[in-house]
Amino acid sequence: MLCTFSAADLAVGWWYRAASSLARQDTEAAASGIWIPLAAQGSEYGFQPGQFYLLVSSAVIKTDQSQFSGAHSDIRHPEVVRPVVDASR
């Protein structure tokens, strides 16, 4: 499983966290993932099956697209596609 995280993603970074807190849902499972930076295009990740990878993406996913969601939809970057292709092998 792959998941990107960006400080500029307000939809996940603020709104989802607030809603999860109100619903009393556990968010601690994310702490058990393997944190790695989103690499430059052409990099190989060497993902292993059955792992949860948290891709630190603040350097790439950063264009503020709305006051409500921030950079939540700023995913049209080769650096974002590359780990998906790498994981599918």
N, C-alpha and C positions, 0 to 999 in steps of 0.2 A: 504494500500500500504506500502510495506517495501523497504527500500533502505539502502545499507551499504555505509559508507564513511571511507576511510583510507588515511592518509597522504602519504602513500607509493604508492598509485594508481595514476600513472602519466597520464594514459589514460583519466581518468575522472577529476583528480585534476588539470591538466595543459592543455592537448590537447583539451578536450571537452570545457573547459572554454574559451580557445583562439578561437576556432571555433565558439562558441556561440556569443562571443563578435564581431567577424567579421561579423556574420550574423545579428547582432543587435537583438538577442533573449533575452527575459527577463528571468533572472535566480532567481528573487526575490521570486518566488513561493516556493522554497525550504526552505526559512526562516520561512514559516508558519507551518512546520511540528513539530512533537514532537521528540526532541532529547533525545535518551537514549543510554547508553553504551551496546555494545554487551555482553550479560551475559554468564557466564560459562555454560557448558553443564548440563542439568537437571533443569535449572532455568525456571520458568514460567514467561511469560511476561504480561499476562492479556490484550492483545490487544483488542481494541474496534473497531467494524465495522465503516467504513467511515472515519477513521483517516489515516494520513500520518505519518509513523514512520521512522525516520532517525537514523539508528543504527551506532553509533560511533565504528569503528572496527579496529583502528590503532594498538591495542595490539595483534590482531590475524592475520589480513590481512597485512603482512609486508615483505614477502619474495620477494626480487627483482628478477624478472624473465626475464626482458629484459631492455635495456637502453631506449627503446621507451615507454613501457607500465608500467614499474615498477612492482608493486604487483597486477596489475589489475586482473589477473587470479588466484591469490593465494586464492581460495575460497573453497578448499577441506579440510574443518575443521568442526568438529561436532558443534562448536559454530555458524557457519554460517547456517547450516541446521536447527538447533533447532528453531529459530524464524519462519522459513517457516512452519514447522510442527505445531508449536503453533498457528500461524495465521490461518492455514487451519481448525482448530477446530471450 
